Amino acid sequence: MNLGFGEIMLIVFVALLLFGPKKLPELGKAAGKTLREFKRATKGLMDDEEDTATTKKEQ
C-alpha cells in the first residue's frame, strides 16, 4: 500500500477538519507514545523468544 503525497495531504486535511488545530498535536504525541510502547513490548517478546530458543539449544 503506497501512499503518495496527495493522499497523505488529504488525510492530514481531513484530520485537521475533524479534530481541529489545537487537538492535532496532542493526538500526534499520543500516537507516538503508543507506537514507542508497542515497539518496546514487541522487542521484549522477541528477546524472550530468543532466550527460550537459546536455552533449548543448550539442553
mmJSON file of the N, C-alpha and C atoms, coordinates in Angstrom:
{"data_MODEL":{"atom_site":{
"group_PDB":["ATOM","ATOM","ATOM","ATOM","ATOM","ATOM","ATOM","ATOM","ATOM","ATOM","ATOM","ATOM","ATOM","ATOM","ATOM","ATOM","ATOM","ATOM","ATOM","ATOM","ATOM","ATOM","ATOM","ATOM","ATOM","ATOM","ATOM","ATOM","ATOM","ATOM","ATOM","ATOM","ATOM","ATOM","ATOM","ATOM","ATOM","ATOM","ATOM","ATOM","ATOM","ATOM","ATOM","ATOM","ATOM","ATOM","ATOM","ATOM","ATOM","ATOM","ATOM","ATOM","ATOM","ATOM","ATOM","ATOM","ATOM","ATOM","ATOM","ATOM","ATOM","ATOM","ATOM","ATOM","ATOM","ATOM","ATOM","ATOM","ATOM","ATOM","ATOM","ATOM","ATOM","ATOM","ATOM","ATOM","ATOM","ATOM","ATOM","ATOM","ATOM","ATOM","ATOM","ATOM","ATOM","ATOM","ATOM","ATOM","ATOM","ATOM","ATOM","ATOM","ATOM","ATOM","ATOM","ATOM","ATOM","ATOM","ATOM","ATOM","ATOM","ATOM","ATOM","ATOM","ATOM","ATOM","ATOM","ATOM","ATOM","ATOM","ATOM","ATOM","ATOM","ATOM","ATOM","ATOM","ATOM","ATOM","ATOM","ATOM","ATOM","ATOM","ATOM","ATOM","ATOM","ATOM","ATOM","ATOM","ATOM","ATOM","ATOM","ATOM","ATOM","ATOM","ATOM","ATOM","ATOM","ATOM","ATOM","ATOM","ATOM","ATOM","ATOM","ATOM","ATOM","ATOM","ATOM","ATOM","ATOM","ATOM","ATOM","ATOM","ATOM","ATOM","ATOM","ATOM","ATOM","ATOM","ATOM","ATOM","ATOM","ATOM","ATOM","ATOM","ATOM","ATOM","ATOM","ATOM","ATOM","ATOM","ATOM","ATOM","ATOM","ATOM","ATOM","ATOM","ATOM"],
"id":[1,2,3,4,5,6,7,8,9,10,11,12,13,14,15,16,17,18,19,20,21,22,23,24,25,26,27,28,29,30,31,32,33,34,35,36,37,38,39,40,41,42,43,44,45,46,47,48,49,50,51,52,53,54,55,56,57,58,59,60,61,62,63,64,65,66,67,68,69,70,71,72,73,74,75,76,77,78,79,80,81,82,83,84,85,86,87,88,89,90,91,92,93,94,95,96,97,98,99,100,101,102,103,104,105,106,107,108,109,110,111,112,113,114,115,116,117,118,119,120,121,122,123,124,125,126,127,128,129,130,131,132,133,134,135,136,137,138,139,140,141,142,143,144,145,146,147,148,149,150,151,152,153,154,155,156,157,158,159,160,161,162,163,164,165,166,167,168,169,170,171,172,173,174,175,176,177],
"type_symbol":["N","C","C","N","C","C","N","C","C","N","C","C","N","C","C","N","C","C","N","C","C","N","C","C","N","C","C","N","C","C","N","C","C","N","C","C","N","C","C","N","C","C","N","C","C","N","C","C","N","C","C","N","C","C","N","C","C","N","C","C","N","C","C","N","C","C","N","C","C","N","C","C","N","C","C","N","C","C","N","C","C","N","C","C","N","C","C","N","C","C","N","C","C","N","C","C","N","C","C","N","C","C","N","C","C","N","C","C","N","C","C","N","C","C","N","C","C","N","C","C","N","C","C","N","C","C","N","C","C","N","C","C","N","C","C","N","C","C","N","C","C","N","C","C","N","C","C","N","C","C","N","C","C","N","C","C","N","C","C","N","C","C","N","C","C","N","C","C","N","C","C","N","C","C","N","C","C"],
"label_atom_id":["N","CA","C","N","CA","C","N","CA","C","N","CA","C","N","CA","C","N","CA","C","N","CA","C","N","CA","C","N","CA","C","N","CA","C","N","CA","C","N","CA","C","N","CA","C","N","CA","C","N","CA","C","N","CA","C","N","CA","C","N","CA","C","N","CA","C","N","CA","C","N","CA","C","N","CA","C","N","CA","C","N","CA","C","N","CA","C","N","CA","C","N","CA","C","N","CA","C","N","CA","C","N","CA","C","N","CA","C","N","CA","C","N","CA","C","N","CA","C","N","CA","C","N","CA","C","N","CA","C","N","CA","C","N","CA","C","N","CA","C","N","CA","C","N","CA","C","N","CA","C","N","CA","C","N","CA","C","N","CA","C","N","CA","C","N","CA","C","N","CA","C","N","CA","C","N","CA","C","N","CA","C","N","CA","C","N","CA","C","N","CA","C","N","CA","C","N","CA","C","N","CA","C","N","CA","C"],
"label_alt_id":[null,null,null,null,null,null,null,null,null,null,null,null,null,null,null,null,null,null,null,null,null,null,null,null,null,null,null,null,null,null,null,null,null,null,null,null,null,null,null,null,null,null,null,null,null,null,null,null,null,null,null,null,null,null,null,null,null,null,null,null,null,null,null,null,null,null,null,null,null,null,null,null,null,null,null,null,null,null,null,null,null,null,null,null,null,null,null,null,null,null,null,null,null,null,null,null,null,null,null,null,null,null,null,null,null,null,null,null,null,null,null,null,null,null,null,null,null,null,null,null,null,null,null,null,null,null,null,null,null,null,null,null,null,null,null,null,null,null,null,null,null,null,null,null,null,null,null,null,null,null,null,null,null,null,null,null,null,null,null,null,null,null,null,null,null,null,null,null,null,null,null,null,null,null,null,null,null],
"label_comp_id":["MET","MET","MET","ASN","ASN","ASN","LEU","LEU","LEU","GLY","GLY","GLY","PHE","PHE","PHE","GLY","GLY","GLY","GLU","GLU","GLU","ILE","ILE","ILE","MET","MET","MET","LEU","LEU","LEU","ILE","ILE","ILE","VAL","VAL","VAL","PHE","PHE","PHE","VAL","VAL","VAL","ALA","ALA","ALA","LEU","LEU","LEU","LEU","LEU","LEU","LEU","LEU","LEU","PHE","PHE","PHE","GLY","GLY","GLY","PRO","PRO","PRO","LYS","LYS","LYS","LYS","LYS","LYS","LEU","LEU","LEU","PRO","PRO","PRO","GLU","GLU","GLU","LEU","LEU","LEU","GLY","GLY","GLY","LYS","LYS","LYS","ALA","ALA","ALA","ALA","ALA","ALA","GLY","GLY","GLY","LYS","LYS","LYS","THR","THR","THR","LEU","LEU","LEU","ARG","ARG","ARG","GLU","GLU","GLU","PHE","PHE","PHE","LYS","LYS","LYS","ARG","ARG","ARG","ALA","ALA","ALA","THR","THR","THR","LYS","LYS","LYS","GLY","GLY","GLY","LEU","LEU","LEU","MET","MET","MET","ASP","ASP","ASP","ASP","ASP","ASP","GLU","GLU","GLU","GLU","GLU","GLU","ASP","ASP","ASP","THR","THR","THR","ALA","ALA","ALA","THR","THR","THR","THR","THR","THR","LYS","LYS","LYS","LYS","LYS","LYS","GLU","GLU","GLU","GLN","GLN","GLN"],
"label_asym_id":["A","A","A","A","A","A","A","A","A","A","A","A","A","A","A","A","A","A","A","A","A","A","A","A","A","A","A","A","A","A","A","A","A","A","A","A","A","A","A","A","A","A","A","A","A","A","A","A","A","A","A","A","A","A","A","A","A","A","A","A","A","A","A","A","A","A","A","A","A","A","A","A","A","A","A","A","A","A","A","A","A","A","A","A","A","A","A","A","A","A","A","A","A","A","A","A","A","A","A","A","A","A","A","A","A","A","A","A","A","A","A","A","A","A","A","A","A","A","A","A","A","A","A","A","A","A","A","A","A","A","A","A","A","A","A","A","A","A","A","A","A","A","A","A","A","A","A","A","A","A","A","A","A","A","A","A","A","A","A","A","A","A","A","A","A","A","A","A","A","A","A","A","A","A","A","A","A"],
"label_entity_id":["1","1","1","1","1","1","1","1","1","1","1","1","1","1","1","1","1","1","1","1","1","1","1","1","1","1","1","1","1","1","1","1","1","1","1","1","1","1","1","1","1","1","1","1","1","1","1","1","1","1","1","1","1","1","1","1","1","1","1","1","1","1","1","1","1","1","1","1","1","1","1","1","1","1","1","1","1","1","1","1","1","1","1","1","1","1","1","1","1","1","1","1","1","1","1","1","1","1","1","1","1","1","1","1","1","1","1","1","1","1","1","1","1","1","1","1","1","1","1","1","1","1","1","1","1","1","1","1","1","1","1","1","1","1","1","1","1","1","1","1","1","1","1","1","1","1","1","1","1","1","1","1","1","1","1","1","1","1","1","1","1","1","1","1","1","1","1","1","1","1","1","1","1","1","1","1","1"],
"label_seq_id":[1,1,1,2,2,2,3,3,3,4,4,4,5,5,5,6,6,6,7,7,7,8,8,8,9,9,9,10,10,10,11,11,11,12,12,12,13,13,13,14,14,14,15,15,15,16,16,16,17,17,17,18,18,18,19,19,19,20,20,20,21,21,21,22,22,22,23,23,23,24,24,24,25,25,25,26,26,26,27,27,27,28,28,28,29,29,29,30,30,30,31,31,31,32,32,32,33,33,33,34,34,34,35,35,35,36,36,36,37,37,37,38,38,38,39,39,39,40,40,40,41,41,41,42,42,42,43,43,43,44,44,44,45,45,45,46,46,46,47,47,47,48,48,48,49,49,49,50,50,50,51,51,51,52,52,52,53,53,53,54,54,54,55,55,55,56,56,56,57,57,57,58,58,58,59,59,59],
"pdbx_PDB_ins_code":[null,null,null,null,null,null,null,null,null,null,null,null,null,null,null,null,null,null,null,null,null,null,null,null,null,null,null,null,null,null,null,null,null,null,null,null,null,null,null,null,null,null,null,null,null,null,null,null,null,null,null,null,null,null,null,null,null,null,null,null,null,null,null,null,null,null,null,null,null,null,null,null,null,null,null,null,null,null,null,null,null,null,null,null,null,null,null,null,null,null,null,null,null,null,null,null,null,null,null,null,null,null,null,null,null,null,null,null,null,null,null,null,null,null,null,null,null,null,null,null,null,null,null,null,null,null,null,null,null,null,null,null,null,null,null,null,null,null,null,null,null,null,null,null,null,null,null,null,null,null,null,null,null,null,null,null,null,null,null,null,null,null,null,null,null,null,null,null,null,null,null,null,null,null,null,null,null],
"Cartn_x":[0.844,0.0,0.896,1.026,1.841,0.959,1.298,0.584,1.44,0.867,1.572,1.381,2.0,1.93,0.492,-0.256,-1.638,-2.52,-2.351,-3.15,-2.82,-1.539,-1.129,-1.685,-1.632,-2.168,-3.678,-4.377,-5.814,-6.122,-5.357,-5.542,-5.282,-4.226,-3.908,-5.012,-5.508,-6.572,-7.844,-8.229,-9.423,-9.236,-8.065,-7.789,-7.861,-7.342,-7.395,-8.837,-9.662,-11.075,-11.809,-11.506,-12.207,-11.802,-10.508,-10.022,-9.653,-9.412,-9.049,-7.56,-7.05,-5.607,-5.045,-5.863,-5.355,-5.226,-6.093,-6.115,-5.131,-4.787,-3.953,-2.566,-1.835,-0.542,-0.661,-1.716,-1.929,-2.156,-2.903,-3.139,-1.845,-1.028,0.262,1.168,1.19,2.018,1.533,0.228,-0.339,-0.033,-0.125,0.18,1.655,2.535,3.961,4.255,3.628,3.828,3.316,2.189,1.623,2.547,3.074,3.999,5.275,5.802,7.01,6.754,5.626,5.288,5.096,4.459,4.267,5.615,6.521,7.845,8.608,8.491,9.177,8.625,7.304,6.683,7.059,7.053,7.399,8.878,9.722,11.144,11.336,10.574,10.633,10.185,9.147,8.685,9.731,10.35,11.373,12.581,12.967,14.091,13.773,12.542,12.129,12.164,11.727,11.715,13.136,14.047,15.446,16.062,15.748,16.267,15.763,14.504,13.917,14.574,14.791,15.435,16.865,17.588,18.969,19.004,18.088,18.028,17.737,16.847,16.504,17.694,18.475,19.646,20.71,20.841,21.872,21.527,20.249,19.842,20.049],
"Cartn_y":[-1.166,0.0,1.237,1.847,3.055,4.289,5.181,6.444,7.532,8.244,9.351,10.628,11.684,12.965,13.476,13.318,13.788,13.078,11.763,11.003,11.394,11.586,11.986,13.363,14.289,15.628,15.574,14.715,14.557,14.03,13.055,12.502,13.566,14.334,15.404,16.45,16.811,17.805,17.33,16.087,15.531,15.47,15.058,15.009,16.406,17.39,18.764,19.249,18.896,19.273,18.58,17.318,16.552,16.962,17.139,17.328,18.767,19.577,20.967,21.125,22.332,22.554,22.427,22.618,22.523,21.08,20.219,18.83,17.947,18.346,17.512,17.213,18.196,17.859,16.886,17.005,16.069,14.658,14.542,13.22,12.628,13.469,13.007,12.518,13.254,12.859,11.533,11.375,10.127,8.957,9.199,8.135,7.743,8.723,8.432,7.612,7.962,7.196,5.769,5.63,4.303,3.446,4.035,3.283,2.898,3.815,3.512,2.355,2.38,1.316,-0.013,0.028,-1.189,-1.771,-0.912,-1.394,-1.984,-1.343,-1.835,-3.203,-3.359,-4.634,-5.739,-5.446,-6.482,-6.842,-5.871,-6.172,-7.079,-6.822,-7.683,-9.099,-9.248,-10.586,-11.308,-10.574,-11.192,-11.6,-10.776,-11.121,-12.363,-12.445,-13.625,-14.869,-14.742,-15.874,-16.336,-15.394,-15.741,-16.433,-15.954,-16.587,-18.005,-18.245,-19.576,-20.5,-20.003,-20.808,-21.147,-20.205,-20.448,-21.47,-21.395,-22.334,-23.742,-23.878,-25.194,-25.799,-24.965,-25.461,-25.972,-25.306,-25.692,-26.992,-27.339,-28.558,-29.699],
"Cartn_z":[0.0,0.0,0.0,-1.118,-1.236,-1.185,-0.294,-0.204,-0.829,-1.742,-2.361,-1.554,-2.028,-1.35,-1.27,-2.341,-2.379,-1.365,-1.239,-0.283,1.147,1.426,2.772,3.12,2.16,2.399,2.634,1.928,2.117,3.519,3.972,5.315,6.376,6.208,7.16,7.167,5.994,5.89,6.588,6.369,6.999,8.518,8.966,10.405,11.01,10.305,10.776,10.886,9.915,9.97,11.117,11.334,12.365,13.781,14.01,15.368,15.7,14.706,14.954,15.179,14.982,15.075,16.491,17.514,18.885,19.34,18.863,19.309,18.53,17.314,16.448,17.046,17.607,18.216,19.386,20.15,21.256,20.734,19.661,19.072,18.518,17.902,17.387,18.498,19.602,20.741,21.315,21.437,21.956,21.021,19.713,18.744,18.831,18.999,19.139,20.375,21.486,22.722,22.558,21.893,21.67,20.812,19.746,18.886,19.626,20.442,21.213,22.174,22.866,23.803,23.071,21.909,21.116,20.685,20.216,19.801,20.978,22.142,23.337,23.733,23.657,24.031,23.051,21.754,20.785,20.878,21.177,21.355,22.561,23.626,24.808,24.495,23.699,23.316,22.475,21.558,20.708,21.535,22.511,23.378,24.201,24.713,25.479,24.61,23.367,22.45,22.141,21.954,21.689,22.901,24.109,25.321,25.443,25.124,25.193,24.16,22.959,21.918,22.308,22.892,23.309,24.428,25.363,26.465,25.963,25.007,24.463,23.731,23.03,22.297,23.254,24.41,25.369,26.066,26.156,26.856,25.975],
"occupancy":[1.0,1.0,1.0,1.0,1.0,1.0,1.0,1.0,1.0,1.0,1.0,1.0,1.0,1.0,1.0,1.0,1.0,1.0,1.0,1.0,1.0,1.0,1.0,1.0,1.0,1.0,1.0,1.0,1.0,1.0,1.0,1.0,1.0,1.0,1.0,1.0,1.0,1.0,1.0,1.0,1.0,1.0,1.0,1.0,1.0,1.0,1.0,1.0,1.0,1.0,1.0,1.0,1.0,1.0,1.0,1.0,1.0,1.0,1.0,1.0,1.0,1.0,1.0,1.0,1.0,1.0,1.0,1.0,1.0,1.0,1.0,1.0,1.0,1.0,1.0,1.0,1.0,1.0,1.0,1.0,1.0,1.0,1.0,1.0,1.0,1.0,1.0,1.0,1.0,1.0,1.0,1.0,1.0,1.0,1.0,1.0,1.0,1.0,1.0,1.0,1.0,1.0,1.0,1.0,1.0,1.0,1.0,1.0,1.0,1.0,1.0,1.0,1.0,1.0,1.0,1.0,1.0,1.0,1.0,1.0,1.0,1.0,1.0,1.0,1.0,1.0,1.0,1.0,1.0,1.0,1.0,1.0,1.0,1.0,1.0,1.0,1.0,1.0,1.0,1.0,1.0,1.0,1.0,1.0,1.0,1.0,1.0,1.0,1.0,1.0,1.0,1.0,1.0,1.0,1.0,1.0,1.0,1.0,1.0,1.0,1.0,1.0,1.0,1.0,1.0,1.0,1.0,1.0,1.0,1.0,1.0,1.0,1.0,1.0,1.0,1.0,1.0],
"B_iso_or_equiv":[0.0,0.0,0.0,0.0,0.0,0.0,0.0,0.0,0.0,0.0,0.0,0.0,0.0,0.0,0.0,0.0,0.0,0.0,0.0,0.0,0.0,0.0,0.0,0.0,0.0,0.0,0.0,0.0,0.0,0.0,0.0,0.0,0.0,0.0,0.0,0.0,0.0,0.0,0.0,0.0,0.0,0.0,0.0,0.0,0.0,0.0,0.0,0.0,0.0,0.0,0.0,0.0,0.0,0.0,0.0,0.0,0.0,0.0,0.0,0.0,0.0,0.0,0.0,0.0,0.0,0.0,0.0,0.0,0.0,0.0,0.0,0.0,0.0,0.0,0.0,0.0,0.0,0.0,0.0,0.0,0.0,0.0,0.0,0.0,0.0,0.0,0.0,0.0,0.0,0.0,0.0,0.0,0.0,0.0,0.0,0.0,0.0,0.0,0.0,0.0,0.0,0.0,0.0,0.0,0.0,0.0,0.0,0.0,0.0,0.0,0.0,0.0,0.0,0.0,0.0,0.0,0.0,0.0,0.0,0.0,0.0,0.0,0.0,0.0,0.0,0.0,0.0,0.0,0.0,0.0,0.0,0.0,0.0,0.0,0.0,0.0,0.0,0.0,0.0,0.0,0.0,0.0,0.0,0.0,0.0,0.0,0.0,0.0,0.0,0.0,0.0,0.0,0.0,0.0,0.0,0.0,0.0,0.0,0.0,0.0,0.0,0.0,0.0,0.0,0.0,0.0,0.0,0.0,0.0,0.0,0.0,0.0,0.0,0.0,0.0,0.0,0.0],
"pdbx_formal_charge":[null,null,null,null,null,null,null,null,null,null,null,null,null,null,null,null,null,null,null,null,null,null,null,null,null,null,null,null,null,null,null,null,null,null,null,null,null,null,null,null,null,null,null,null,null,null,null,null,null,null,null,null,null,null,null,null,null,null,null,null,null,null,null,null,null,null,null,null,null,null,null,null,null,null,null,null,null,null,null,null,null,null,null,null,null,null,null,null,null,null,null,null,null,null,null,null,null,null,null,null,null,null,null,null,null,null,null,null,null,null,null,null,null,null,null,null,null,null,null,null,null,null,null,null,null,null,null,null,null,null,null,null,null,null,null,null,null,null,null,null,null,null,null,null,null,null,null,null,null,null,null,null,null,null,null,null,null,null,null,null,null,null,null,null,null,null,null,null,null,null,null,null,null,null,null,null,null],
"auth_seq_id":[1,1,1,2,2,2,3,3,3,4,4,4,5,5,5,6,6,6,7,7,7,8,8,8,9,9,9,10,10,10,11,11,11,12,12,12,13,13,13,14,14,14,15,15,15,16,16,16,17,17,17,18,18,18,19,19,19,20,20,20,21,21,21,22,22,22,23,23,23,24,24,24,25,25,25,26,26,26,27,27,27,28,28,28,29,29,29,30,30,30,31,31,31,32,32,32,33,33,33,34,34,34,35,35,35,36,36,36,37,37,37,38,38,38,39,39,39,40,40,40,41,41,41,42,42,42,43,43,43,44,44,44,45,45,45,46,46,46,47,47,47,48,48,48,49,49,49,50,50,50,51,51,51,52,52,52,53,53,53,54,54,54,55,55,55,56,56,56,57,57,57,58,58,58,59,59,59],
"auth_comp_id":["MET","MET","MET","ASN","ASN","ASN","LEU","LEU","LEU","GLY","GLY","GLY","PHE","PHE","PHE","GLY","GLY","GLY","GLU","GLU","GLU","ILE","ILE","ILE","MET","MET","MET","LEU","LEU","LEU","ILE","ILE","ILE","VAL","VAL","VAL","PHE","PHE","PHE","VAL","VAL","VAL","ALA","ALA","ALA","LEU","LEU","LEU","LEU","LEU","LEU","LEU","LEU","LEU","PHE","PHE","PHE","GLY","GLY","GLY","PRO","PRO","PRO","LYS","LYS","LYS","LYS","LYS","LYS","LEU","LEU","LEU","PRO","PRO","PRO","GLU","GLU","GLU","LEU","LEU","LEU","GLY","GLY","GLY","LYS","LYS","LYS","ALA","ALA","ALA","ALA","ALA","ALA","GLY","GLY","GLY","LYS","LYS","LYS","THR","THR","THR","LEU","LEU","LEU","ARG","ARG","ARG","GLU","GLU","GLU","PHE","PHE","PHE","LYS","LYS","LYS","ARG","ARG","ARG","ALA","ALA","ALA","THR","THR","THR","LYS","LYS","LYS","GLY","GLY","GLY","LEU","LEU","LEU","MET","MET","MET","ASP","ASP","ASP","ASP","ASP","ASP","GLU","GLU","GLU","GLU","GLU","GLU","ASP","ASP","ASP","THR","THR","THR","ALA","ALA","ALA","THR","THR","THR","THR","THR","THR","LYS","LYS","LYS","LYS","LYS","LYS","GLU","GLU","GLU","GLN","GLN","GLN"],
"auth_asym_id":["A","A","A","A","A","A","A","A","A","A","A","A","A","A","A","A","A","A","A","A","A","A","A","A","A","A","A","A","A","A","A","A","A","A","A","A","A","A","A","A","A","A","A","A","A","A","A","A","A","A","A","A","A","A","A","A","A","A","A","A","A","A","A","A","A","A","A","A","A","A","A","A","A","A","A","A","A","A","A","A","A","A","A","A","A","A","A","A","A","A","A","A","A","A","A","A","A","A","A","A","A","A","A","A","A","A","A","A","A","A","A","A","A","A","A","A","A","A","A","A","A","A","A","A","A","A","A","A","A","A","A","A","A","A","A","A","A","A","A","A","A","A","A","A","A","A","A","A","A","A","A","A","A","A","A","A","A","A","A","A","A","A","A","A","A","A","A","A","A","A","A","A","A","A","A","A","A"],
"auth_atom_id":["N","CA","C","N","CA","C","N","CA","C","N","CA","C","N","CA","C","N","CA","C","N","CA","C","N","CA","C","N","CA","C","N","CA","C","N","CA","C","N","CA","C","N","CA","C","N","CA","C","N","CA","C","N","CA","C","N","CA","C","N","CA","C","N","CA","C","N","CA","C","N","CA","C","N","CA","C","N","CA","C","N","CA","C","N","CA","C","N","CA","C","N","CA","C","N","CA","C","N","CA","C","N","CA","C","N","CA","C","N","CA","C","N","CA","C","N","CA","C","N","CA","C","N","CA","C","N","CA","C","N","CA","C","N","CA","C","N","CA","C","N","CA","C","N","CA","C","N","CA","C","N","CA","C","N","CA","C","N","CA","C","N","CA","C","N","CA","C","N","CA","C","N","CA","C","N","CA","C","N","CA","C","N","CA","C","N","CA","C","N","CA","C","N","CA","C","N","CA","C","N","CA","C","N","CA","C"],
"pdbx_PDB_model_num":[1,1,1,1,1,1,1,1,1,1,1,1,1,1,1,1,1,1,1,1,1,1,1,1,1,1,1,1,1,1,1,1,1,1,1,1,1,1,1,1,1,1,1,1,1,1,1,1,1,1,1,1,1,1,1,1,1,1,1,1,1,1,1,1,1,1,1,1,1,1,1,1,1,1,1,1,1,1,1,1,1,1,1,1,1,1,1,1,1,1,1,1,1,1,1,1,1,1,1,1,1,1,1,1,1,1,1,1,1,1,1,1,1,1,1,1,1,1,1,1,1,1,1,1,1,1,1,1,1,1,1,1,1,1,1,1,1,1,1,1,1,1,1,1,1,1,1,1,1,1,1,1,1,1,1,1,1,1,1,1,1,1,1,1,1,1,1,1,1,1,1,1,1,1,1,1,1]
}}}
